[in-house]
Amino acid sequence: MKVSLNQKILSRNDQCALNNRDYFAKNGTLCLNVISSPGSGKTTLLARTIQDMQGRLTIAVVEGDIRTDHDAQRIRQTGAEAVQIETEGACHLSAGQVGTALRQMKAKEKDVIFIENVGNLVCPSAFDLGEAGRVVLLSIPEGDDKPAKYPGTFAGAEIILINKIDLMDYIEFRLERVLADIHAVNPDATVLQVSATTGQGLEAWYDWLIDRRKAAAQRS
């Protein structure tokens, strides 16, 4: 029997993902995989979340980028722990890379660990990292066709954040179309309209985050 290279890679990744998931479960840590296009506001959202949730949740971030540690530096400026993974050309993070990053941080002391994946809506959705759920960001400037173009990514999301909602009056964006397309591929997803810059809608995101962390802690 021949096993393709892709099958071997995914098999190895799935085993590492299982190890990560066991680690999070034992420690009651909520891990969320954050996926979006470049420029959607992932880092801004995470930095704002860390700052606003101080005293309520301890948060760390695993940062994935093809090059540079700019995003990790922004996270560290909030006082949170961040470990940078440079993929050197790869368009996604792997579960093995995440496992290595966890060993470089005080992961057991965290309530929530965000994995900020490499910016695109294709490759990251194919790789399980051991996360409890996926957060997909869609920003207003990207246009309103993304859920229809990338249904697999949106179908795998537990929560979808429509970010930069404060720009709705300045950019043509058919919100009704987006909501209908999301519902068609993922009727169970939580969908929130937020602005990581102005803070609009973020309290609903924080409430969701706290509820999910409580559920993770109860299962540990």
N, CA, C and O of each residue as an XYZ file, in Angstrom:
880
protein
N       0.850     -1.196      0.000
C       0.000      0.000      0.000
C       0.880      1.238      0.000
O       1.837      1.329      0.768
N       0.554      2.185     -0.859
C       1.293      3.434     -0.920
C       0.587      4.478     -0.062
O      -0.638      4.603     -0.086
N       1.384      5.220      0.691
C       0.856      6.310      1.499
C       1.439      7.598      0.951
O       2.660      7.741      0.878
N       0.595      8.531      0.568
C       1.078      9.775     -0.017
C       1.781     10.609      1.034
O       1.576     10.430      2.235
N       2.618     11.526      0.561
C       3.335     12.412      1.471
C       2.358     13.236      2.292
O       2.574     13.454      3.484
N       1.274     13.698      1.654
C       0.275     14.486      2.373
C      -0.346     13.693      3.514
O      -0.588     14.230      4.595
N      -0.607     12.397      3.264
C      -1.184     11.552      4.310
C      -0.212     11.411      5.484
O      -0.624     11.460      6.643
N       1.066     11.237      5.185
C       2.073     11.110      6.235
C       2.170     12.390      7.063
O       2.253     12.339      8.290
N       2.158     13.545      6.378
C       2.249     14.820      7.071
C       1.045     15.029      7.976
O       1.196     15.434      9.129
N      -0.159     14.753      7.458
C      -1.365     14.947      8.246
C      -1.437     13.962      9.409
O      -1.915     14.309     10.489
N      -0.965     12.735      9.192
C      -0.974     11.746     10.258
C      -0.068     12.180     11.407
O      -0.449     12.087     12.574
N       1.116     12.649     11.077
C       2.045     13.145     12.095
C       1.459     14.360     12.803
O       1.547     14.480     14.025
N       0.866     15.252     12.032
C       0.265     16.448     12.620
C      -0.864     16.083     13.571
O      -0.981     16.664     14.649
N      -1.700     15.118     13.174
C      -2.834     14.737     14.011
C      -2.383     14.153     15.344
O      -3.033     14.372     16.367
N      -1.285     13.416     15.343
C      -0.765     12.867     16.593
C      -0.273     13.985     17.506
O      -0.525     13.969     18.710
N       0.425     14.950     16.930
C       0.889     16.099     17.720
C      -0.297     16.905     18.237
O      -0.270     17.399     19.365
N      -1.338     17.038     17.417
C      -2.536     17.762     17.835
C      -3.202     17.065     19.020
O      -3.679     17.721     19.945
N      -3.231     15.741     18.986
C      -3.802     14.974     20.094
C      -3.015     15.220     21.378
O      -3.598     15.366     22.452
N      -1.696     15.264     21.263
C      -0.852     15.545     22.432
C      -1.139     16.930     22.991
O      -1.246     17.113     24.204
N      -1.262     17.907     22.091
C      -1.581     19.272     22.533
C      -2.935     19.325     23.224
O      -3.088     19.958     24.268
N      -3.916     18.653     22.631
C      -5.268     18.670     23.184
C      -5.296     18.044     24.581
O      -5.975     18.545     25.476
N      -4.560     16.955     24.760
C      -4.468     16.319     26.079
C      -3.836     17.267     27.094
O      -4.257     17.333     28.249
N      -2.823     17.995     26.646
C      -2.134     18.947     27.515
C      -3.095     20.038     27.980
O      -3.144     20.361     29.166
N      -3.853     20.600     27.054
C      -4.805     21.651     27.406
C      -5.895     21.118     28.331
O      -6.288     21.787     29.286
N      -6.378     19.917     28.045
C      -7.451     19.333     28.846
C      -7.004     19.092     30.292
O      -7.761     19.344     31.229
N      -5.785     18.609     30.465
C      -5.283     18.330     31.810
C      -5.143     19.597     32.639
O      -5.295     19.565     33.860
N      -4.853     20.710     31.978
C      -4.593     21.958     32.692
C      -5.788     22.914     32.694
O      -5.712     24.008     33.255
N      -6.893     22.496     32.064
C      -8.060     23.359     32.029
C      -7.862     24.632     31.238
O      -8.520     25.642     31.489
N      -6.947     24.580     30.275
C      -6.621     25.746     29.455
C      -7.459     25.753     28.191
O      -7.586     24.731     27.517
N      -8.026     26.894     27.871
C      -8.772     27.047     26.627
C      -7.806     27.482     25.535
O      -7.136     28.506     25.669
N      -7.731     26.714     24.457
C      -6.894     27.073     23.322
C      -7.773     27.367     22.115
O      -8.628     26.561     21.749
N      -7.560     28.520     21.503
C      -8.331     28.938     20.340
C      -7.396     29.265     19.184
O      -6.412     29.987     19.343
N      -7.724     28.722     18.030
C      -6.952     28.919     16.808
C      -7.593     30.062     16.021
O      -8.735     29.945     15.577
N      -6.866     31.163     15.848
C      -7.406     32.362     15.209
C      -6.940     32.412     13.756
O      -5.742     32.444     13.478
N      -7.906     32.417     12.834
C      -7.626     32.322     11.399
C      -8.261     33.510     10.688
O      -9.386     33.905     10.993
N      -7.516     34.076      9.730
C      -8.073     35.169      8.934
C      -7.145     35.481      7.777
O      -6.054     34.919      7.675
N      -7.578     36.374      6.913
C      -6.719     36.929      5.880
C      -5.717     37.892      6.519
O      -5.932     38.345      7.643
N      -4.618     38.213      5.812
C      -3.709     39.242      6.331
C      -4.427     40.581      6.449
O      -5.244     40.935      5.598
N      -4.118     41.319      7.506
C      -4.672     42.652      7.658
C      -6.077     42.722      8.197
O      -6.682     43.794      8.209
N      -6.613     41.596      8.646
C      -7.992     41.590      9.149
C      -8.104     42.151     10.559
O      -9.200     42.481     11.013
N      -6.969     42.261     11.257
C      -6.976     42.806     12.608
C      -6.800     41.796     13.712
O      -7.189     42.058     14.850
N      -6.211     40.624     13.404
C      -6.028     39.589     14.427
C      -5.204     40.100     15.605
O      -5.614     39.981     16.759
N      -4.040     40.669     15.304
C      -3.155     41.095     16.380
C      -3.766     42.231     17.181
O      -3.647     42.259     18.406
N      -4.418     43.169     16.503
C      -5.090     44.265     17.199
C      -6.170     43.733     18.123
O      -6.304     44.193     19.257
N      -6.947     42.757     17.639
C      -7.990     42.153     18.467
C      -7.392     41.472     19.689
O      -7.889     41.652     20.800
N      -6.335     40.697     19.500
C      -5.749     39.967     20.617
C      -5.125     40.914     21.631
O      -5.281     40.719     22.837
N      -4.420     41.941     21.157
C      -3.819     42.907     22.073
C      -4.893     43.624     22.879
O      -4.738     43.815     24.085
N      -5.969     44.017     22.231
C      -7.075     44.701     22.927
C      -7.728     43.753     23.931
O      -8.049     44.151     25.050
N      -7.920     42.502     23.528
C      -8.522     41.507     24.416
C      -7.680     41.302     25.660
O      -8.206     41.264     26.772
N      -6.386     41.171     25.477
C      -5.480     40.973     26.621
C      -5.566     42.151     27.581
O      -5.657     41.964     28.794
N      -5.538     43.347     27.045
C      -5.591     44.542     27.888
C      -6.923     44.655     28.630
O      -6.950     44.943     29.827
N      -8.017     44.428     27.920
C      -9.338     44.594     28.525
C      -9.673     43.486     29.514
O     -10.486     43.682     30.417
N      -9.047     42.319     29.347
C      -9.372     41.181     30.212
C      -8.399     41.012     31.369
O      -8.466     40.017     32.091
N      -7.498     41.965     31.555
C      -6.568     41.876     32.678
C      -7.339     41.816     33.993
O      -8.246     42.612     34.236
N      -6.963     40.865     34.829
C      -7.666     40.651     36.090
C      -8.800     39.654     35.977
O      -9.317     39.179     36.988
N      -9.194     39.332     34.740
C     -10.261     38.347     34.543
C      -9.754     37.054     33.924
O     -10.201     35.967     34.291
N      -8.822     37.171     32.989
C      -8.233     35.993     32.345
C      -6.740     36.215     32.139
O      -6.310     37.314     31.789
N      -5.956     35.169     32.358
C      -4.534     35.211     32.004
C      -4.391     34.615     30.605
O      -4.851     33.503     30.346
N      -3.757     35.354     29.718
C      -3.731     35.008     28.293
C      -2.306     35.003     27.778
O      -1.495     35.848     28.157
N      -2.005     34.046     26.913
C      -0.742     34.014     26.187
C      -1.045     33.748     24.715
O      -2.135     33.293     24.366
N      -0.071     34.035     23.859
C      -0.285     33.921     22.423
C       0.877     33.185     21.768
O       2.044     33.470     22.038
N       0.539     32.240     20.909
C       1.502     31.629     19.993
C       1.328     32.344     18.657
O       0.258     32.288     18.052
N       2.375     33.009     18.204
C       2.312     33.833     16.993
C       2.927     33.099     15.807
O       4.054     32.609     15.884
N       2.183     33.030     14.721
C       2.695     32.417     13.502
C       2.838     33.435     12.389
O       1.872     34.114     12.041
N       4.015     33.546     11.834
C       4.266     34.436     10.697
C       5.322     33.807      9.805
O       6.160     33.028     10.258
N       5.263     34.158      8.535
C       6.282     33.661      7.610
C       7.643     34.251      7.964
O       8.652     33.546      7.953
N       7.668     35.535      8.275
C       8.891     36.217      8.694
C       8.548     37.276      9.745
O       7.403     37.717      9.850
N       9.549     37.670     10.512
C       9.521     38.733     11.522
C       8.740     38.341     12.774
O       7.901     37.440     12.760
N       9.052     39.053     13.851
C       8.335     38.849     15.109
C       7.583     40.117     15.511
O       7.393     40.373     16.700
N       7.156     40.907     14.535
C       6.479     42.167     14.818
C       5.220     41.960     15.653
O       4.982     42.685     16.618
N       4.414     40.964     15.277
C       3.158     40.734     16.002
C       3.417     40.266     17.427
O       2.711     40.671     18.351
N       4.423     39.419     17.613
C       4.759     38.962     18.962
C       5.214     40.124     19.828
O       4.899     40.174     21.017
N       5.952     41.057     19.241
C       6.378     42.228     20.001
C       5.178     43.064     20.445
O       5.158     43.579     21.562
N       4.178     43.198     19.571
C       2.969     43.954     19.940
C       2.240     43.285     21.100
O       1.725     43.960     21.992
N       2.199     41.953     21.083
C       1.544     41.230     22.178
C       2.324     41.410     23.468
O       1.726     41.627     24.523
N       3.641     41.325     23.407
C       4.465     41.469     24.620
C       4.342     42.859     25.224
O       4.506     43.022     26.433
N       4.058     43.858     24.408
C       3.884     45.216     24.920
C       2.681     45.324     25.841
O       2.595     46.261     26.635
N       1.747     44.379     25.749
C       0.593     44.365     26.644
C       0.935     43.731     27.990
O       0.142     43.790     28.930
N       2.119     43.124     28.077
C       2.519     42.410     29.282
C       2.265     40.923     29.220
O       2.613     40.194     30.149
N       1.662     40.463     28.138
C       1.364     39.035     27.990
C       2.558     38.292     27.396
O       3.421     38.881     26.743
N       2.581     36.997     27.638
C       3.629     36.148     27.089
C       3.279     35.782     25.650
O       2.133     35.457     25.341
N       4.280     35.839     24.777
C       4.082     35.476     23.374
C       5.310     34.740     22.868
O       6.440     35.143     23.142
N       5.088     33.667     22.132
C       6.170     32.907     21.498
C       5.977     32.987     19.994
O       4.901     32.680     19.480
N       7.011     33.397     19.298
C       6.948     33.565     17.847
C       7.392     32.292     17.132
O       8.396     31.680     17.495
N       6.637     31.906     16.120
C       7.036     30.827     15.211
C       7.157     31.420     13.819
O       6.172     31.904     13.261
N       8.364     31.384     13.254
C       8.559     31.805     11.873
C       8.495     30.566     10.986
O       9.317     29.659     11.112
N       7.523     30.538     10.097
C       7.319     29.342      9.274
C       8.245     29.287      8.063
O       8.344     28.252      7.405
N       8.927     30.399      7.764
C       9.912     30.457      6.679
C       9.315     29.993      5.352
O       9.907     29.186      4.635
N       8.154     30.508      5.048
C       7.529     30.229      3.764
C       6.289     29.379      3.845
O       5.443     29.451      2.953
N       6.145     28.579      4.878
C       4.948     27.744      5.012
C       3.738     28.620      5.307
O       3.850     29.622      6.012
N       2.576     28.241      4.766
C       1.390     29.092      4.843
C       0.493     28.743      6.024
O      -0.656     29.181      6.073
N       0.999     27.964      6.974
C       0.187     27.576      8.129
C       1.104     27.130      9.249
O       2.291     26.886      9.030
N       0.558     27.027     10.437
C       1.265     26.428     11.555
C       0.927     24.944     11.637
O      -0.128     24.510     11.175
N       1.827     24.179     12.225
C       1.582     22.759     12.451
C       1.431     22.510     13.944
O       1.857     23.318     14.768
N       0.821     21.388     14.277
C       0.634     21.033     15.680
C       1.968     20.812     16.382
O       2.103     21.113     17.568
N       2.947     20.291     15.661
C       4.275     20.101     16.243
C       4.918     21.417     16.618
O       5.544     21.524     17.673
N       4.770     22.426     15.763
C       5.314     23.744     16.073
C       4.642     24.339     17.301
O       5.304     24.942     18.146
N       3.331     24.170     17.398
C       2.610     24.680     18.557
C       3.077     23.979     19.827
O       3.259     24.621     20.862
N       3.273     22.660     19.752
C       3.757     21.916     20.903
C       5.109     22.415     21.377
O       5.347     22.521     22.580
N       5.992     22.721     20.441
C       7.299     23.266     20.789
C       7.158     24.624     21.458
O       7.850     24.913     22.434
N       6.262     25.460     20.937
C       6.039     26.777     21.525
C       5.511     26.671     22.952
O       5.896     27.458     23.817
N       4.639     25.708     23.199
C       4.081     25.538     24.547
C       5.171     25.235     25.570
O       5.085     25.651     26.725
N       6.190     24.509     25.135
C       7.296     24.178     26.044
C       8.186     25.375     26.334
O       9.025     25.328     27.234
N       8.005     26.454     25.569
C       8.815     27.659     25.765
C       8.088     28.727     26.577
O       8.641     29.798     26.823
N       6.868     28.450     26.991
C       6.109     29.419     27.783
C       5.536     28.750     29.023
O       5.547     27.526     29.146
N       5.038     29.569     29.936
C       4.403     29.054     31.151
C       2.945     28.746     30.861
O       2.036     29.357     31.423
N       2.745     27.789     29.974
C       1.406     27.515     29.450
C       0.447     27.027     30.531
O      -0.746     27.328     30.480
N       0.951     26.282     31.502
C       0.083     25.732     32.543
C      -0.555     26.814     33.398
O      -1.578     26.574     34.040
N       0.035     28.002     33.414
C      -0.460     29.087     34.246
C      -1.506     29.941     33.532
O      -2.031     30.887     34.120
N      -1.816     29.624     32.278
C      -2.698     30.467     31.483
C      -4.133     29.932     31.469
O      -4.368     28.724     31.468
N      -5.071     30.865     31.459
C      -6.469     30.493     31.274
C      -6.774     30.256     29.799
O      -7.498     29.327     29.442
N      -6.208     31.113     28.949
C      -6.469     31.061     27.511
C      -5.159     31.185     26.752
O      -4.322     32.032     27.063
N      -4.992     30.328     25.750
C      -3.878     30.468     24.813
C      -4.464     30.637     23.421
O      -5.176     29.768     22.917
N      -4.154     31.765     22.814
C      -4.544     32.018     21.436
C      -3.403     31.586     20.515
O      -2.231     31.844     20.791
N      -3.763     30.937     19.435
C      -2.812     30.659     18.362
C      -3.159     31.592     17.212
O      -4.182     31.410     16.551
N      -2.321     32.583     16.970
C      -2.556     33.484     15.837
C      -1.891     32.874     14.612
O      -0.676     32.960     14.437
N      -2.704     32.263     13.778
C      -2.176     31.499     12.648
C      -1.676     32.425     11.547
O      -1.948     33.626     11.553
N      -0.945     31.849     10.608
C      -0.450     32.593      9.458
C      -1.646     33.146      8.677
O      -2.661     32.465      8.530
N      -1.528     34.361      8.186
C      -2.649     35.042      7.567
C      -3.033     34.528      6.195
O      -2.450     34.934      5.190
N      -4.000     33.647      6.148
C      -4.699     33.275      4.911
C      -5.885     32.405      5.270
O      -5.963     31.880      6.381
N      -6.802     32.251      4.342
C      -8.051     31.537      4.613
C      -8.092     30.138      4.007
O      -9.162     29.539      3.900
N      -6.919     29.609      3.604
C      -6.909     28.293      2.959
C      -6.152     27.281      3.809
O      -6.766     26.415      4.432
N      -4.832     27.378      3.841
C      -3.998     26.349      4.470
C      -4.299     26.109      5.950
O      -4.412     24.952      6.353
N      -4.432     27.147      6.777
C      -4.607     26.887      8.212
C      -5.809     26.022      8.554
O      -5.792     25.307      9.556
N      -6.846     26.078      7.741
C      -8.060     25.325      8.069
C      -7.877     23.822      7.916
O      -8.698     23.051      8.410
N      -6.806     23.389      7.236
C      -6.593     21.962      6.987
C      -5.821     21.274      8.105
O      -5.712     20.048      8.111
N      -5.283     22.044      9.055
C      -4.398     21.475     10.067
C      -4.966     21.676     11.466
O      -5.134     22.804     11.930
N      -5.259     20.563     12.127
C      -5.683     20.566     13.522
C      -4.458     20.858     14.381
O      -3.421     20.211     14.231
N      -4.577     21.830     15.277
C      -3.448     22.181     16.147
C      -3.670     21.733     17.586
O      -2.838     21.982     18.459
N      -4.801     21.070     17.826
C      -5.143     20.662     19.183
C      -6.012     21.669     19.896
O      -6.232     21.565     21.103
N      -6.512     22.655     19.150
C      -7.320     23.712     19.740
C      -8.705     23.211     20.134
O      -9.192     22.204     19.621
N      -9.324     23.943     21.061
C     -10.700     23.623     21.445
C     -11.696     24.188     20.453
O     -12.806     23.671     20.323
N     -11.315     25.236     19.756
C     -12.207     25.844     18.784
C     -11.452     26.812     17.888
O     -10.313     27.189     18.165
N     -12.114     27.204     16.811
C     -11.510     28.129     15.849
C     -12.288     29.437     15.820
O     -13.519     29.467     15.805
N     -11.517     30.510     15.812
C     -12.060     31.854     15.685
C     -11.681     32.351     14.295
O     -10.497     32.407     13.964
N     -12.657     32.709     13.487
C     -12.386     33.245     12.157
C     -12.747     34.726     12.140
O     -13.847     35.117     12.529
N     -11.797     35.543     11.680
C     -12.044     36.973     11.522
C     -12.289     37.290     10.061
O     -11.615     36.776      9.169
N     -13.266     38.142      9.841
C     -13.535     38.699      8.512
C     -13.663     40.199      8.700
O     -14.512     40.654      9.467
N     -12.837     40.975      8.015
C     -12.900     42.420      8.188
C     -13.657     43.071      7.039
O     -13.664     42.566      5.916
N     -14.285     44.183      7.332
C     -15.095     44.896      6.350
C     -14.315     45.221      5.070
O     -14.858     45.026      3.983
N     -13.066     45.708      5.144
C     -12.347     46.052      3.909
C     -12.060     44.871      2.985
O     -11.764     45.072      1.807
N     -12.143     43.640      3.500
C     -11.868     42.468      2.658
C     -12.956     42.221      1.623
O     -12.705     41.564      0.613
N     -14.136     42.724      1.851
C     -15.250     42.448      0.951
C     -16.194     41.417      1.530
O     -15.879     40.748      2.514
N     -17.359     41.296      0.906
C     -18.425     40.463      1.461
C     -18.550     39.087      0.809
O     -19.558     38.404      0.986
N     -17.523     38.679      0.051
C     -17.616     37.402     -0.672
C     -16.816     36.272     -0.031
O     -16.816     35.157     -0.554
N     -16.142     36.526      1.075
C     -15.214     35.534      1.630
C     -15.892     34.256      2.135
O     -15.362     33.174      1.880
N     -17.033     34.315      2.837
C     -17.646     33.056      3.264
C     -18.056     32.163      2.103
O     -18.022     30.938      2.221
N     -18.444     32.767      0.979
C     -18.809     31.973     -0.196
C     -17.576     31.411     -0.891
O     -17.616     30.302     -1.424
N     -16.481     32.167     -0.888
C     -15.254     31.724     -1.562
C     -14.480     30.690     -0.755
O     -13.823     29.818     -1.325
N     -14.555     30.785      0.573
C     -13.789     29.891      1.448
C     -14.723     29.201      2.444
O     -14.567     29.370      3.653
N     -15.681     28.436      1.953
C     -16.687     27.849      2.850
C     -16.106     26.896      3.879
O     -16.618     26.801      4.994
N     -15.035     26.184      3.515
C     -14.457     25.226      4.457
C     -13.936     25.889      5.712
O     -14.108     25.363      6.812
N     -13.301     27.040      5.558
C     -12.765     27.765      6.704
C     -13.884     28.254      7.608
O     -13.804     28.112      8.828
N     -14.922     28.824      7.023
C     -16.028     29.346      7.823
C     -16.869     28.218      8.418
O     -17.449     28.375      9.492
N     -16.934     27.095      7.730
C     -17.691     25.953      8.257
C     -17.044     25.380      9.508
O     -17.730     24.810     10.356
N     -15.728     25.527      9.630
C     -15.013     24.972     10.772
C     -14.899     25.898     11.960
O     -14.271     25.545     12.959
N     -15.497     27.085     11.874
C     -15.376     28.074     12.947
C     -16.418     27.855     14.029
O     -17.565     27.509     13.747
N     -16.005     28.061     15.263
C     -16.960     28.069     16.366
C     -17.554     29.465     16.543
O     -18.722     29.623     16.900
N     -16.723     30.466     16.285
C     -17.189     31.846     16.370
C     -16.566     32.633     15.222
O     -15.398     32.439     14.887
N     -17.347     33.513     14.630
C     -16.895     34.343     13.521
C     -17.066     35.797     13.920
O     -18.163     36.226     14.281
N     -15.981     36.553     13.855
C     -16.002     37.957     14.214
C     -15.907     38.796     12.947
O     -14.925     38.709     12.210
N     -16.914     39.596     12.701
C     -16.875     40.541     11.588
C     -16.259     41.825     12.139
O     -16.920     42.601     12.829
N     -14.991     42.032     11.823
C     -14.199     43.090     12.436
C     -14.217     44.366     11.586
O     -14.571     44.352     10.407
N     -13.823     45.457     12.226
C     -13.780     46.792     11.602
C     -15.182     47.239     11.189
O     -15.375     47.872     10.150
N     -16.152     46.892     12.033
C     -17.543     47.229     11.739
C     -17.743     48.745     11.726
O     -18.724     49.241     11.171
N     -16.806     49.481     12.341
C     -16.877     50.942     12.346
C     -16.655     51.543     10.954
O     -16.883     52.736     10.756
N     -16.215     50.731      9.994
C     -15.981     51.217      8.631
C     -17.160     50.941      7.699
O     -17.086     51.232      6.506
N     -18.236     50.386      8.229
C     -19.382     50.003      7.395
C     -19.935     51.165      6.570
O     -20.405     50.961      5.451
N     -19.883     52.367      7.108
C     -20.458     53.518      6.408
C     -19.566     54.036      5.285
O     -19.976     54.894      4.504
N     -18.348     53.511      5.208
C     -17.383     54.051      4.254
C     -16.993     53.058      3.153
O     -16.369     53.442      2.164
N     -17.355     51.804      3.322
C     -16.965     50.745      2.384
C     -18.203     49.954      1.984
O     -19.037     49.626      2.828
N     -18.318     49.656      0.723
C     -19.444     48.851      0.265
C     -19.290     47.424      0.769
O     -18.363     46.715      0.377
N     -20.183     47.016      1.620
C     -20.109     45.698      2.254
C     -21.530     45.275      2.560
O     -22.210     45.902      3.373
N     -21.979     44.209      1.909
C     -23.353     43.742      2.088
C     -23.423     42.775      3.270
O     -23.222     41.569      3.126
N     -23.711     43.333      4.428
C     -23.735     42.540      5.654
C     -24.749     41.416      5.571
O     -24.484     40.308      6.039
N     -25.907     41.682      4.985
C     -26.944     40.651      4.879
C     -26.448     39.455      4.071
O     -26.741     38.306      4.405
N     -25.697     39.731      3.008
C     -25.150     38.635      2.201
C     -24.174     37.804      3.011
O     -24.213     36.574      2.962
N     -23.304     38.461      3.754
C     -22.315     37.748      4.564
C     -22.997     36.866      5.596
O     -22.643     35.697      5.747
N     -23.957     37.408      6.294
C     -24.660     36.630      7.324
C     -25.393     35.436      6.717
O     -25.417     34.355      7.305
N     -25.990     35.631      5.546
C     -26.684     34.527      4.879
C     -25.705     33.453      4.431
O     -25.983     32.262      4.574
N     -24.556     33.865      3.888
C     -23.557     32.899      3.428
C     -22.960     32.119      4.600
O     -22.723     30.916      4.494
N     -22.721     32.805      5.708
C     -22.215     32.110      6.896
C     -23.237     31.100      7.389
O     -22.897     29.956      7.689
N     -24.480     31.525      7.471
C     -25.531     30.616      7.952
C     -25.663     29.393      7.060
O     -25.971     28.303      7.542
N     -25.431     29.565      5.755
C     -25.560     28.446      4.820
C     -24.501     27.379      5.065
O     -24.784     26.189      4.927
N     -23.285     27.785      5.426
C     -22.203     26.810      5.617
C     -22.006     26.424      7.078
O     -21.439     25.372      7.372
N     -22.478     27.281      8.006
C     -22.243     27.020      9.421
C     -23.360     27.649     10.259
O     -23.148     28.676     10.904
N     -24.530     27.045     10.250
C     -25.671     27.639     10.971
C     -25.502     27.684     12.479
O     -26.221     28.422     13.152
N     -24.560     26.906     13.036
C     -24.381     26.862     14.484
C     -23.340     27.845     15.007
O     -23.184     27.994     16.219
N     -22.630     28.514     14.109
C     -21.564     29.422     14.541
C     -22.132     30.654     15.227
O     -23.178     31.173     14.836
N     -21.429     31.116     16.257
C     -21.719     32.412     16.847
C     -21.105     33.479     15.943
O     -19.938     33.370     15.567
N     -21.870     34.498     15.593
C     -21.376     35.570     14.723
C     -21.539     36.892     15.464
O     -22.638     37.243     15.891
N     -20.427     37.625     15.613
C     -20.447     38.906     16.304
C     -19.868     39.991     15.408
O     -18.926     39.751     14.652
N     -20.436     41.175     15.500
C     -19.928     42.337     14.776
C     -19.141     43.196     15.757
O     -19.685     43.665     16.757
N     -17.849     43.400     15.465
C     -16.971     44.067     16.427
C     -16.050     45.065     15.737
O     -15.888     45.064     14.517
N     -15.462     45.904     16.555
C     -14.356     46.752     16.109
C     -13.267     46.682     17.168
O     -13.450     47.166     18.285
N     -12.149     46.087     16.825
C     -11.041     45.980     17.770
C     -10.410     47.337     18.048
O      -9.697     47.502     19.037
N     -10.669     48.305     17.178
C     -10.115     49.647     17.354
C     -10.967     50.491     18.288
O     -10.447     51.107     19.218
N     -12.280     50.524     18.045
C     -13.161     51.368     18.859
C     -13.718     50.651     20.076
O     -14.171     51.290     21.025
N     -13.686     49.317     20.052
C     -14.249     48.538     21.153
C     -15.685     48.123     20.939
O     -16.257     47.421     21.772
N     -16.275     48.542     19.838
C     -17.678     48.209     19.566
C     -17.884     46.690     19.518
O     -17.175     45.992     18.793
N     -18.837     46.186     20.274
C     -19.190     44.769     20.246
C     -18.259     43.844     20.999
O     -18.497     42.637     21.036
N     -17.207     44.372     21.599
C     -16.213     43.488     22.214
C     -16.704     42.847     23.514
O     -16.237     41.768     23.880
N     -17.627     43.487     24.209
C     -18.111     42.876     25.451
C     -18.778     41.526     25.187
O     -18.660     40.603     25.993
N     -19.475     41.416     24.062
C     -20.082     40.126     23.707
C     -19.009     39.081     23.448
O     -19.164     37.918     23.821
N     -17.923     39.492     22.811
C     -16.778     38.603     22.575
C     -16.150     38.177     23.898
O     -15.809     37.007     24.076
N     -15.996     39.112     24.818
C     -15.400     38.787     26.115
C     -16.305     37.840     26.913
O     -15.815     36.914     27.560
N     -17.602     38.066     26.868
C     -18.535     37.171     27.561
C     -18.444     35.757     26.992
O     -18.443     34.778     27.738
N     -18.367     35.661     25.674
C     -18.242     34.349     25.030
C     -16.947     33.678     25.476
O     -16.928     32.483     25.771
N     -15.869     34.451     25.524
C     -14.555     33.917     25.894
C     -14.564     33.398     27.330
O     -14.037     32.320     27.603
N     -15.147     34.145     28.227
C     -15.210     33.722     29.622
C     -16.038     32.444     29.768
O     -15.651     31.537     30.506
N     -17.160     32.368     29.078
C     -18.000     31.165     29.140
C     -17.254     29.944     28.612
O     -17.340     28.863     29.195
N     -16.521     30.113     27.507
C     -15.786     28.974     26.929
C     -14.655     28.544     27.841
O     -14.365     27.352     27.944
N     -14.009     29.495     28.506
C     -12.923     29.136     29.413
C     -13.472     28.382     30.626
O     -12.862     27.414     31.080
N     -14.608     28.815     31.149
C     -15.235     28.118     32.274
C     -15.550     26.672     31.899
O     -15.340     25.756     32.694
N     -16.055     26.476     30.682
C     -16.388     25.118     30.232
C     -15.134     24.267     30.133
O     -15.163     23.087     30.483
N     -14.028     24.843     29.661
C     -12.772     24.095     29.558
C     -12.250     23.725     30.926
O     -11.753     22.616     31.121
N     -12.356     24.645     31.889
C     -11.874     24.377     33.244
C     -12.699     23.280     33.910
O     -12.150     22.459     34.644
N     -13.999     23.255     33.668
C     -14.856     22.251     34.290
C     -14.571     20.837     33.767
O     -14.813     19.849     34.461
N     -14.060     20.755     32.548
C     -13.757     19.443     31.973
C     -12.398     18.914     32.376
O     -12.096     17.751     32.108
N     -11.568     19.724     33.009
C     -10.205     19.296     33.346
C     -10.202     18.384     34.571
O      -9.142     17.927     34.999
